Amino acid sequence: MQLVKPWYDPKEYKRIRIDEAKIKLELAKRFLSEGLIRNAAGKAFQAWKALVAALAVDRRDELSKVFSGKVRLRGGRRERVDRVDWVIAVMPTSYLKDVAMIIGGRVDLLTDKALWIYQYQYNGPDPERVLSPYGDDDSARRDIETLIRGGMEDILRSIGQ
């Protein structure tokens, strides 16, 4: 299935991103149950990004004040789209915190945890906490579980998903 662009059909884009979040969330849970903590971290982070992108659709007007202007799409087309729509579609990790702050509430707070988990995914545990905020896998596991159970599952329930 191809991802619909948010500038063509925002409602369908949101639905697909919520479905993506659910699928990756289930994979993260499965990896956790099998002791694959870094793999679970990666899927939990991907699920979080998809969920934030879905929630961003409803905050497009607010986001457009921060992400203004146009961007040219790469590839065969010479199409230009609003920068805010590009941010919602791509949801770059470097913009995730900015978007989450506009969405606010638990999304903002849990995005911090998601970004720590993302860092752990690439660097693994680090007892000196130079390369990773987690000194061991068990600490990372607890935060991944918090992001999943205290974050994504609750937010998906609250939006009727």
NORKAJO-V282168 format. One record per backbone hydrogen bond with DSSP energy under -0.5 kcal/mol. NH is the residue of the N-H (numbers start at 1). CO is the residue of the C=O. If there is no record, write none. Layout:
nh:co
NH:CO
NH:CO
This chain:
nh:co
8:5
9:5
13:9
14:10
15:11
16:12
17:13
18:14
19:15
20:16
21:17
22:18
23:19
24:20
25:21
26:22
27:23
28:24
29:25
30:26
31:27
32:28
33:29
34:30
35:32
36:31
37:35
40:36
41:37
42:38
43:39
44:40
45:41
46:42
47:43
48:44
49:45
50:46
51:47
52:48
53:49
54:50
55:51
56:52
57:53
57:54
58:54
58:55
59:56
60:57
63:59
64:60
65:61
65:62
66:62
66:63
67:63
68:66
71:81
73:71
73:79
81:71
83:69
84:67
85:82
86:82
87:83
88:84
89:85
90:86
91:87
95:92
96:92
96:93
97:93
99:95
100:96
101:97
102:98
103:99
104:100
107:104
108:104
109:105
110:106
111:107
112:108
113:109
114:110
115:111
116:112
117:113
118:114
119:115
120:116
121:117
122:118
123:119
124:120
126:134
129:126
135:133
140:136
141:137
142:138
143:139
144:140
145:141
146:142
147:143
148:144
149:145
150:145
150:146
152:147
153:148
155:151
156:152
157:153
158:154
159:155
160:157
161:156
